Each structure stands twice: as C-alpha cells, then as structure tokens.
C-alpha cells in the first residue's frame, strides 16, 4: 500500500461524436419543413473519424443532394458546421448550426435534372 498514487485528471473534455439533441432537433425541423414542401424525399446519416453528416436526398439515389456536416476536428471555429452539395463542395460554414440553417435560403437550392 505504500506505492499507491492518486492521479487526478481534470481534463475531462468529452467530444460529441454525433449530433446532440439540440442539433438533431434543428436538423429534423428543417427536414420536416422541406419534406412538407416537396423539396426533399429521404435522408441518411454517416459517421467518420473526422465528421458526422446528415445526408439529404432529393430522390432515392446513391449521392446525397446536400450534407449538413458537423466537423469533429475543425481547423477554424467557423468550420465546425458545414453544408456541402452533391459534389462535396462547401456551400456555407459556421460555428453555430442554428445560424447556419437560418442564413441559408433553402428554396433557392432546387436541383436541376
């Protein structure tokens, strides 16, 4: 018992590896509005080491029309949340998901087939 050592780890930083309840509520409310307007048809979720994304599909296809992404390892604070198009190009980025969803005019992003 002489050689016991007490180690206190005060750096208990828990990183969200998925969308939390508030973020998911914002995304699903947007999804419900867009489905009711007939713009979006389906969704899927994908997880990797670097990001978690909510993928939106216009029709059943193999590529999502839009991806609302939570960057788990952002280089800058304003790159924590991203919206990407079907070509994986960044449409918009922000440090707050709520601000990101509010400042996009989703009706103007109609897909052309």
C-alpha positions in Angstrom: 0.0 0.0 0.0 3.0 2.3 0.2 3.3 2.7 -3.6 -0.3 3.9 -4.4 -0.5 7.1 -6.2 -3.6 9.3 -6.7 -3.9 10.8 -10.1 -6.4 13.5 -10.7 -7.4 14.1 -14.3 -9.2 17.4 -14.5 -9.2 17.5 -18.3 -12.4 15.5 -18.9 -13.2 17.0 -22.3 -15.9 15.0 -23.8 -16.2 15.5 -27.5 -19.6 14.9 -29.1 -19.1 12.2 -31.7 -22.6 12.6 -33.0 -25.2 15.3 -33.2 -26.6 16.2 -29.8 -30.3 16.6 -29.1 -30.5 20.3 -29.8 -28.6 19.9 -33.1 -30.7 17.0 -34.2 -33.9 18.8 -33.4 -32.8 21.8 -35.6 -31.9 19.5 -38.5 -35.1 17.4 -38.2 -37.3 20.5 -38.0 -35.6 21.8 -41.3 -36.1 18.3 -42.8 -39.8 18.2 -41.9 -40.3 21.7 -43.5 -38.5 20.7 -46.7 -40.3 17.3 -47.0 -43.7 19.0 -46.5 -42.8 21.5 -49.3 -41.9 18.6 -51.5 -38.2 19.5 -51.9 -36.6 16.6 -50.0 -37.6 13.0 -50.1 -35.2 10.9 -47.9 -32.3 11.2 -45.5 -29.4 9.2 -44.1 -26.7 9.6 -41.5 -23.0 8.9 -42.0 -20.2 8.9 -39.4 -16.4 9.0 -39.9 -13.5 9.9 -37.7 -13.5 13.5 -39.0 -17.2 14.3 -39.4 -20.8 13.3 -38.8 -23.3 14.2 -41.5 -27.0 14.3 -42.1 -27.4 13.5 -45.8 -30.4 14.7 -47.7 -31.7 13.1 -50.8 -33.9 14.6 -53.4 -34.8 11.2 -54.8 -33.6 7.7 -54.0 -30.1 7.8 -55.4 -26.6 6.9 -54.3 -25.4 10.5 -53.8 -26.9 13.0 -51.3 -28.2 16.3 -52.7 -27.0 18.1 -49.5 -24.9 17.2 -46.5 -25.3 19.0 -43.2 -22.0 18.2 -41.5 -20.6 18.5 -38.0 -16.8 18.7 -38.3 -15.3 16.9 -35.4 -11.8 18.3 -35.9 -12.3 21.8 -37.3 -9.2 23.8 -38.3 -11.1 27.1 -37.6 -14.0 27.7 -35.3 -16.2 28.8 -38.2 -15.8 25.4 -39.9 -17.5 23.4 -37.1 -20.7 23.1 -39.1 -20.7 22.8 -42.9 -23.3 22.5 -45.7 -22.0 20.6 -48.7 -23.6 20.0 -52.1 -23.7 16.7 -54.1 -20.2 17.3 -55.4 -18.9 17.6 -51.8 -18.2 21.4 -52.2 -18.8 23.6 -49.2 -21.8 25.8 -49.7 -21.7 27.5 -46.3 -20.0 27.2 -43.0 -20.5 28.5 -39.5 -19.6 28.0 -35.8 -23.3 27.6 -34.9 -25.7 25.1 -36.5 -28.7 27.3 -35.8 -27.1 30.3 -37.5 -26.1 28.1 -40.5 -29.6 26.8 -41.0 -31.2 30.2 -40.6 -29.0 32.1 -43.1 -29.4 29.6 -45.9 -32.4 30.2 -48.2 -33.3 26.5 -48.8 -35.9 27.2 -51.5 -33.3 28.6 -53.9 -31.3 25.4 -53.8 -33.5 23.5 -56.2 -32.0 20.6 -58.1 -32.0 20.7 -61.9 -32.3 17.3 -63.5 
